[in-house]
Amino acid sequence: PAPPSARAGVRTPAPSCQPPKRRAAMAVEHAIADFWRDNYGVVCWLAGVGVMVLAIFVSDRRWRSRQVNLEKTTNIMNQSHTFALNLVRHFMPSFKVQKYQFRGMQAKAGTADIEFKELGLQLASGKRVLQGVTGEFKAGRMCAVMGPSGAGKTTFMNTLCGKATYGKMTGAIHINGVEANISEFKSVTGFVPQDDIVHQELTVREQIEFSARLRNSVGTSQESLMHIVDDVLNVMQVDHIQNSIVGSV
């Protein structure tokens, strides 16, 4: 007897004669084709995003490479500039000072001639460490006190400037022909000792500002003090290290 489907007039597809492997391969091909047909837009969008990301990555690498090269070039230029400035400072130390315009320090109207006669220093024990020194420092001139170690150069300067408080000074000192004590002219004189007596924790600028506040009158304005500090920094040619800590200079 005929099968029920045949009796109902329904055709039954003939069994396939292809091997199972071929049928599986065809099924995969059909699945891939269906995937591309259904997701073609999504795949194209992902591909575009990938191309954009790759372009951004390449651009970023090139930009970073250019920045590194630019930084190297800038460092070389800065080093060359610093080297040139150092050459100028060493071989032409007065060039910058000659062009500098003072804004705080003013030239003193008067001058001072310093004369000393039979200058000496006697210690408390009665020993004389300085005796019979006579000479004169004329205004507007630079003088050098020279001699071997232990000759008494420091003792002489300490006695002349009134710093030798550890003994009794003998002799006489005249300022412009009038007998006086040079320590009375502290506001217009400077004394640099052999040993540092500055605060190592302060900067070079802060040290000079501290001295400017002590040397100038109480009513000196802040602006004038800052101009004086700038003048000293430039005249001494230490403006390039003004923000350095003294202990590290």
C-alpha positions in Angstrom: 0.0 0.0 0.0 1.1 3.7 -0.7 2.4 5.9 2.2 -0.1 8.3 3.8 1.5 11.3 2.2 1.2 9.8 -1.2 -2.4 9.0 -0.6 -3.0 12.6 0.4 -1.5 13.9 -2.8 1.7 15.4 -1.2 5.0 14.9 -2.9 7.9 13.7 -0.8 11.3 15.0 -1.9 13.5 12.3 -3.2 16.4 11.4 -0.9 19.7 13.3 -1.7 22.4 11.3 -3.2 25.2 13.7 -2.1 27.6 12.5 0.6 27.3 14.0 4.1 30.6 16.0 3.9 29.4 17.8 0.8 26.1 18.6 2.3 27.8 20.0 5.4 30.1 22.2 3.3 27.1 23.5 1.3 25.3 24.3 4.6 28.3 26.3 5.8 28.5 28.2 2.5 24.8 29.0 2.7 25.3 30.2 6.3 28.2 32.5 5.3 26.3 33.9 2.4 23.3 34.5 4.6 25.6 36.2 7.3 27.1 38.6 4.7 23.7 39.4 3.2 22.2 40.1 6.6 25.2 41.9 8.2 27.0 43.6 5.3 26.4 47.1 6.6 27.7 46.2 10.1 30.8 44.7 8.7 31.5 47.7 6.5 31.0 50.0 9.5 33.4 48.0 11.7 36.0 48.1 8.8 35.7 51.8 8.6 36.1 52.2 12.3 39.2 50.0 12.2 40.7 52.1 9.4 40.0 55.3 11.4 41.7 53.9 14.5 44.7 52.8 12.5 45.0 56.3 10.9 44.8 57.9 14.4 47.4 55.6 15.8 49.8 56.3 12.9 49.2 60.0 13.2 49.8 59.9 17.0 53.1 58.0 16.5 54.3 60.5 13.9 53.3 63.5 16.2 55.1 62.0 19.2 58.2 61.4 17.0 58.2 65.0 15.9 57.7 66.2 19.5 60.7 64.2 20.6 62.9 65.5 17.8 61.7 69.1 18.5 62.5 68.6 22.2 66.0 67.4 21.3 66.5 70.4 19.0 65.2 72.8 21.6 67.5 71.3 24.3 70.5 71.7 21.9 69.6 75.3 21.2 69.2 76.1 24.9 72.5 74.5 25.7 74.2 76.5 22.9 72.6 79.7 24.2 73.8 78.9 27.8 77.3 78.1 26.5 77.4 81.4 24.6 76.3 83.3 27.7 78.9 81.6 29.8 81.6 82.5 27.3 80.5 86.1 27.4 80.5 86.1 31.2 84.0 84.6 31.4 85.7 86.5 28.6 83.7 89.8 28.7 82.6 90.1 32.4 82.1 93.9 32.2 80.1 93.9 28.9 76.7 93.4 30.6 77.4 95.7 33.5 78.3 98.6 31.1 74.9 98.3 29.4 72.9 97.9 32.6 70.7 100.8 33.7 70.6 101.3 37.4 67.1 101.9 38.9 67.7 101.6 42.7 71.3 102.4 43.5 72.4 106.0 43.2 75.9 107.4 43.0 77.1 108.9 46.2 77.6 112.7 46.1 80.8 112.6 48.3 84.0 110.5 48.3 86.1 109.2 51.1 89.9 109.0 51.5 90.9 106.6 54.2 94.3 107.1 55.9 95.7 105.1 58.8 98.8 105.8 60.8 100.8 103.4 63.1 97.8 101.0 63.1 98.3 98.1 65.5 96.4 95.4 67.5 97.3 94.2 71.0 95.6 91.0 72.4 94.4 90.7 76.0 97.5 88.7 76.7 99.7 91.7 75.8 101.0 90.1 72.6 101.0 92.4 69.5 99.8 90.8 66.4 99.8 94.0 64.3 102.1 97.0 64.7 103.1 100.2 62.9 101.0 99.8 59.7 100.7 103.2 57.9 99.1 103.9 54.5 96.2 105.5 52.6 93.3 104.4 50.4 92.4 107.1 47.9 88.8 107.5 46.8 87.9 105.9 43.4 90.8 103.5 43.4 91.0 99.7 44.0 93.7 98.6 46.4 95.0 95.1 47.0 96.6 94.0 50.3 99.0 91.2 49.3 101.3 88.9 51.3 102.0 85.3 52.2 99.9 83.2 54.5 100.2 84.4 58.1 101.5 87.9 57.2 98.6 89.6 58.9 96.4 90.6 56.0 93.1 89.5 57.7 94.2 91.0 61.0 95.0 94.3 59.3 91.6 94.4 57.6 89.7 93.4 60.8 91.5 96.1 62.7 91.0 98.8 60.1 87.2 98.0 59.8 86.7 97.8 63.5 86.0 94.0 63.5 88.9 93.1 65.8 86.9 93.1 69.0 89.2 90.4 70.4 92.0 93.0 71.0 92.8 96.6 71.6 93.4 98.8 68.5 96.3 101.3 68.5 97.0 104.1 66.0 94.7 106.5 64.2 92.3 106.3 61.3 91.4 109.5 59.3 88.4 109.8 56.9 88.9 112.7 54.6 91.4 114.1 57.0 89.3 113.8 60.1 90.0 111.2 62.7 87.1 108.8 62.9 86.2 105.2 63.4 85.4 103.4 60.1 82.7 101.3 61.8 80.6 104.5 62.0 80.2 104.3 58.2 78.6 100.9 58.0 75.8 102.2 55.7 78.2 103.0 52.9 80.8 100.4 53.4 80.9 96.6 52.9 83.0 94.0 54.6 83.3 90.4 53.2 84.9 88.0 55.7 86.8 84.9 54.7 84.1 82.6 56.1 80.5 82.6 54.9 78.1 84.2 57.3 75.0 83.9 55.2 72.0 81.6 55.7 72.5 78.5 53.6 68.7 77.9 53.4 68.0 81.2 51.6 68.4 82.0 47.9 71.0 84.4 46.6 68.3 87.0 46.0 66.9 86.6 49.5 70.4 87.2 51.0 70.9 90.4 49.1 67.3 91.6 49.9 68.0 90.9 53.6 71.1 93.0 53.5 69.3 95.8 51.6 66.6 96.0 54.3 69.2 96.3 57.0 71.4 98.9 55.2 68.6 101.2 54.0 66.5 103.5 56.1 63.2 102.4 57.6 61.1 104.5 55.2 62.6 103.0 52.0 59.8 101.7 49.8 59.4 98.1 48.8 59.8 99.1 45.1 63.1 100.9 45.8 64.4 97.9 47.8 63.6 95.6 44.9 65.4 97.9 42.4 68.5 98.0 44.7 68.5 94.2 44.9 68.2 93.9 41.1 71.1 96.4 40.7 73.4 94.4 43.0 72.5 91.1 41.3 73.4 92.5 37.9 76.5 94.4 39.0 77.8 91.3 40.7 76.8 89.2 37.7 74.9 86.6 39.8 71.4 87.4 38.4 71.4 84.0 36.6 71.6 82.2 40.0 69.5 84.5 42.0 66.9 81.8 42.7 69.4 79.2 43.7 69.8 78.2 47.4 73.1 79.5 48.7 74.0 76.1 50.1 73.9 74.6 46.6 75.6 77.4 44.7 
